[in-house]
Structure formats: structure tokens, C-alpha cells
Amino acid sequence: MRPLQDQREARRRRIVALLDKQPVRSQAELQEQLAADGHEVNQATLSRDLRDLGVIKSKAGYELPGAAAANPQTLQQLEVATRAWLQQANTAQNLLVLRTPAGGAQPLGLALDQASLPGVLGTIAGDDTVLVICRDPAKARALARRLSPDSKQRTRA
């Protein structure tokens, strides 16, 4: 059996591939398509995957944000950069401050820029800090949760 993180990454890659082809009308439909491909997933986990991937719900159904649909590898590159560089994430209103080791801010900032995440207006990267400007405080908190899947996250109101 594959480790849970490998299973999650494979499932999320499959979600991106499925949504890249066409919108899916419901989570139940997506859940069935994933099961047909060997990815058994419950509704709570699927909802978390959709949130973390930045999937949006439109009249046509669940869709990838424009940039992610054009280049699904950017989401994987962001995950790799986050694991390699991110030490701490702090929110302050609509801002997200990401701390990295010295020299880590540029590669993390570049990965964030290339991912073109919904709700992210822009980034400014120094040597060990990335400032992410989000559309609103809720987007900043959601991005902090997305980038900090473990105890690295430190959220401030």
C-alpha cells in the first residue's frame, strides 16, 4: 500500500486531470469517476482536496481556476516548493507572511506566482520572507491552511 501522502498526491493529480477535460457537475459524480480509477475517497476528503486545489464551483459544475487548468504541474511545483522552503505562515487581515530559510523566499514566491491561485493578488519576495497579498482575509487564511498542512502554521487575526 502506498503512503497516505503519495495516495493524496496521486488522487489530486487525477482530480486535476478529470477537471481539465471538462467540468464535473457534482462531488458525487467526481467521487464516482475517481472510484472508477481506483481512488476511493469519502466526501469530506474530496471536499478538502477540492478546496486545497482551488477548485471553483460554477454554473457548469466544478472547474479548475484558469491558470491551473492550463498547466496542472504548477500546483505540484507549488507543493514541492512549500515542502522545501516554508517554515512558518502568519496571516494579518488579507496578508500572508511566509517565512523561509535564507534564500528560500525567491523560489517559494516564484512557485506561488506561477500557480496563479484564485484570490491571490500578488507576492513580494525578499531573502527569507514572502508577502502574499490576498483578495480578503478569508482567502489569506485558506491559503495559510493550504500551504501549512502540519504544525508549521501560525495564524493571527
Sequence and secondary structure as in RCSB ss.txt:
>XXXX:A:sequence
MRPLQDQREARRRRIVALLDKQPVRSQAELQEQLAADGHEVNQATLSRDLRDLGVIKSKAGYELPGAAAANPQTL
QQLEVATRAWLQQANTAQNLLVLRTPAGGAQPLGLALDQASLPGVLGTIAGDDTVLVICRDPAKARALARRLSPD
SKQRTRA
>XXXX:A:secstr
   HHHHHHHHHHHHHHHHHHS BS HHHHHHHHHHTT    HHHHHHHHHHHT EEETTEEE  HHHHH THHH
HHHHHHHHHH  EEEEETTEEEEE STT HHHHHHHHHHHT TTEEEEEE SSEEEEEESSHHHHHHHHHHH  S
TTB    
